[in-house]
Amino acid sequence: MRILSIMNRTKTIGTGVLLVGLAFTPAALAQSQPRQGSDEDKQALRDLIRRNLPKILETERKMANGEGTVFTDGEGNEYTLEQARARMFARDMAEQEGRLENFNEVQQGKASRLEGPMISFLGEETHDFGIVPEKAELVHRFTFKNTGTTTLVIEKINTGCGCTVAKLPKYEYEPGESGHIDLTYKPKGVGTQSRSVQVLTNDARGRVKTVLLKAEVIPVVATRPNVVQFGQVTIGETREAVLEIVSRDAKFQITGVNVNGKEFDLELIEDAQPSPGKADLKLPGYAQVKVKLLGNADVGRLLRVITIDTLASEGEGKPQQSRPLRINCFANISGNVAATPPFMRIKPLKAQEEFSAETFVSHQKGDTFEIIDAKVVNAALPVTVTYEPAERAGKSGYMVKINGTAGRTSQSFRGTVVLTTNLERERILEVQFSGLVRAR
């Protein structure tokens, strides 16, 4: 192995560098022709590193992930993972301290251990809890040892979120001393979950060491989807959706289904089968509930809650327990009475300038209706509203008009016109407006 050394007359001032996956030879620097012992020498080396940075980073990523056990440099020399890490550390030492002594010792195999504190995890750095139920509280202990030559200090443990809590008996460990970190993990959601935890230390090789927790959260019983959303629906229109109920318990039972509103009808299909190719072997229990939105919902935002009562076992040999499911069901019912335009935008105003805007309200099917009241709510400025019968494009309806005066200061404003009609299921129609005052 050839190592690049840049020497002056009395001592080594350059950097001896071996990057795993990349060899730096004297010939590699010949093109730049720097003066020996000069700043140009160091700059040439930095340029070489920069040009080969993608290869360097890829090699370091493989080392960090433990991919493979042998690494090859640019001249075909092979190293084990530990040898490669030692050489990477030696490279960093040489770059930071501008000396070759430690680098050459490691390179030649003369150094038995690196100087400074070092944290080494004993055994695994990734723990997989496997299949766990929802809302499980998982605990694992990672054990480590200070394999360095000076005191190891655990400065901080970053868990990333409140779902993971770390406990550490103490923060300082002498050379050769072992310790442990206890992690309590409460996975959120279902499916494959993971949480990386950063351990910040004074390790000479790098401050951050990462351990990983993994789990596959499979609920005892759940629905797919976990919410029913019908979206925009015209008054009188009907819609249907299907809820799948899945369970880890192949013999789970559904003891009841209900919804807290007359706008929906529910049908339980206990002998239903999943679509071909979509069966989940981890969730052998299966049933369906057909959800039908009836055409009797009033205009406005509709929210109801579906409750499915179930009995399911958490595992073999464990008794079935009551596990109720609650699913929100949404729809936005739009009426036949509509405003054109549906939103009144007011042009930019000067201070104390008077303004007005209007919209035409009609029945989309041409039916007769009356506006019996109109008011403005949630307005930042004094605004009045009037309405009168009108016709537009062959349709009969009402012209609704707002009037107001801008304030003295620059501000944006908005508000809502609330119209009340004589239609039983379309009592209320809301039309919003907005504008901007530019005082200067």
Secondary structure in CASP SS format (residue, H / E / C, confidence):
PFRMAT SS
TARGET T0000
AUTHOR 0000-0000-0000
METHOD secondary structure of the structure
MODEL  1
M C 1.00
R C 1.00
I C 1.00
L C 1.00
S C 1.00
I C 1.00
M E 1.00
N C 1.00
R C 1.00
T C 1.00
K C 1.00
T E 1.00
I C 1.00
G C 1.00
T C 1.00
G C 1.00
V C 1.00
L C 1.00
L E 1.00
V C 1.00
G C 1.00
L E 1.00
A C 1.00
F C 1.00
T C 1.00
P H 1.00
A H 1.00
A H 1.00
L H 1.00
A H 1.00
Q C 1.00
S C 1.00
Q C 1.00
P C 1.00
R C 1.00
Q C 1.00
G C 1.00
S C 1.00
D H 1.00
E H 1.00
D H 1.00
K H 1.00
Q H 1.00
A H 1.00
L H 1.00
R H 1.00
D H 1.00
L H 1.00
I H 1.00
R H 1.00
R H 1.00
N C 1.00
L H 1.00
P H 1.00
K H 1.00
I H 1.00
L H 1.00
E H 1.00
T H 1.00
E H 1.00
R H 1.00
K H 1.00
M H 1.00
A H 1.00
N C 1.00
G C 1.00
E C 1.00
G C 1.00
T C 1.00
V E 1.00
F E 1.00
T E 1.00
D C 1.00
G C 1.00
E C 1.00
G C 1.00
N C 1.00
E E 1.00
Y E 1.00
T E 1.00
L H 1.00
E H 1.00
Q H 1.00
A H 1.00
R H 1.00
A H 1.00
R H 1.00
M H 1.00
F H 1.00
A H 1.00
R H 1.00
D H 1.00
M H 1.00
A H 1.00
E H 1.00
Q H 1.00
E H 1.00
G C 1.00
R C 1.00
L C 1.00
E H 1.00
N H 1.00
F H 1.00
N H 1.00
E H 1.00
V H 1.00
Q H 1.00
Q C 1.00
G C 1.00
K C 1.00
A C 1.00
S C 1.00
R C 1.00
L C 1.00
E C 1.00
G C 1.00
P C 1.00
M C 1.00
I E 1.00
S E 1.00
F E 1.00
L C 1.00
G C 1.00
E C 1.00
E C 1.00
T E 1.00
H E 1.00
D E 1.00
F E 1.00
G E 1.00
I E 1.00
V E 1.00
P C 1.00
E C 1.00
K C 1.00
A C 1.00
E C 1.00
L E 1.00
V E 1.00
H E 1.00
R E 1.00
F E 1.00
T E 1.00
F E 1.00
K E 1.00
N E 1.00
T C 1.00
G C 1.00
T C 1.00
T C 1.00
T C 1.00
L E 1.00
V E 1.00
I E 1.00
E E 1.00
K E 1.00
I E 1.00
N E 1.00
T C 1.00
G C 1.00
C C 1.00
G C 1.00
C C 1.00
T E 1.00
V E 1.00
A E 1.00
K E 1.00
L C 1.00
P C 1.00
K C 1.00
Y C 1.00
E E 1.00
Y E 1.00
E C 1.00
P C 1.00
G C 1.00
E C 1.00
S E 1.00
G E 1.00
H E 1.00
I E 1.00
D E 1.00
L E 1.00
T E 1.00
Y E 1.00
K C 1.00
P C 1.00
K C 1.00
G C 1.00
V C 1.00
G E 1.00
T E 1.00
Q E 1.00
S E 1.00
R E 1.00
S E 1.00
V E 1.00
Q E 1.00
V E 1.00
L E 1.00
T E 1.00
N C 1.00
D C 1.00
A C 1.00
R C 1.00
G C 1.00
R C 1.00
V E 1.00
K E 1.00
T E 1.00
V E 1.00
L E 1.00
L E 1.00
K E 1.00
A E 1.00
E E 1.00
V E 1.00
I C 1.00
P C 1.00
V C 1.00
V E 1.00
A E 1.00
T E 1.00
R E 1.00
P C 1.00
N C 1.00
V E 1.00
V E 1.00
Q E 1.00
F E 1.00
G E 1.00
Q E 1.00
V E 1.00
T E 1.00
I C 1.00
G C 1.00
E C 1.00
T C 1.00
R E 1.00
E E 1.00
A E 1.00
V E 1.00
L E 1.00
E E 1.00
I E 1.00
V E 1.00
S E 1.00
R C 1.00
D C 1.00
A C 1.00
K C 1.00
F C 1.00
Q E 1.00
I E 1.00
T E 1.00
G E 1.00
V E 1.00
N E 1.00
V E 1.00
N C 1.00
G C 1.00
K C 1.00
E C 1.00
F E 1.00
D E 1.00
L E 1.00
E E 1.00
L E 1.00
I E 1.00
E C 1.00
D C 1.00
A C 1.00
Q C 1.00
P C 1.00
S C 1.00
P C 1.00
G C 1.00
K C 1.00
A C 1.00
D C 1.00
L C 1.00
K C 1.00
L C 1.00
P C 1.00
G E 1.00
Y E 1.00
A E 1.00
Q E 1.00
V E 1.00
K E 1.00
V E 1.00
K E 1.00
L E 1.00
L C 1.00
G C 1.00
N C 1.00
A C 1.00
D C 1.00
V C 1.00
G E 1.00
R E 1.00
L E 1.00
L E 1.00
R E 1.00
V E 1.00
I E 1.00
T E 1.00
I E 1.00
D E 1.00
T E 1.00
L E 1.00
A E 1.00
S C 1.00
E C 1.00
G C 1.00
E C 1.00
G C 1.00
K C 1.00
P C 1.00
Q C 1.00
Q E 1.00
S E 1.00
R C 1.00
P C 1.00
L E 1.00
R E 1.00
I E 1.00
N E 1.00
C E 1.00
F E 1.00
A E 1.00
N E 1.00
I E 1.00
S E 1.00
G C 1.00
N C 1.00
V E 1.00
A E 1.00
A E 1.00
T E 1.00
P C 1.00
P C 1.00
F E 1.00
M E 1.00
R E 1.00
I C 1.00
K C 1.00
P C 1.00
L E 1.00
K E 1.00
A C 1.00
Q C 1.00
E C 1.00
E E 1.00
F E 1.00
S E 1.00
A E 1.00
E E 1.00
T E 1.00
F E 1.00
V E 1.00
S E 1.00
H E 1.00
Q C 1.00
K C 1.00
G C 1.00
D C 1.00
T C 1.00
F C 1.00
E C 1.00
I E 1.00
I E 1.00
D E 1.00
A E 1.00
K E 1.00
V E 1.00
V E 1.00
N C 1.00
A C 1.00
A C 1.00
L C 1.00
P C 1.00
V E 1.00
T E 1.00
V E 1.00
T E 1.00
Y E 1.00
E E 1.00
P E 1.00
A E 1.00
E E 1.00
R E 1.00
A C 1.00
G C 1.00
K E 1.00
S E 1.00
G E 1.00
Y E 1.00
M E 1.00
V E 1.00
K E 1.00
I E 1.00
N E 1.00
G E 1.00
T E 1.00
A C 1.00
G C 1.00
R C 1.00
T C 1.00
S C 1.00
Q E 1.00
S E 1.00
F E 1.00
R E 1.00
G E 1.00
T E 1.00
V E 1.00
V E 1.00
L E 1.00
T E 1.00
T E 1.00
N C 1.00
L C 1.00
E C 1.00
R C 1.00
E C 1.00
R C 1.00
I E 1.00
L E 1.00
E E 1.00
V E 1.00
Q E 1.00
F E 1.00
S E 1.00
G E 1.00
L E 1.00
V E 1.00
R E 1.00
A C 1.00
R C 1.00
END
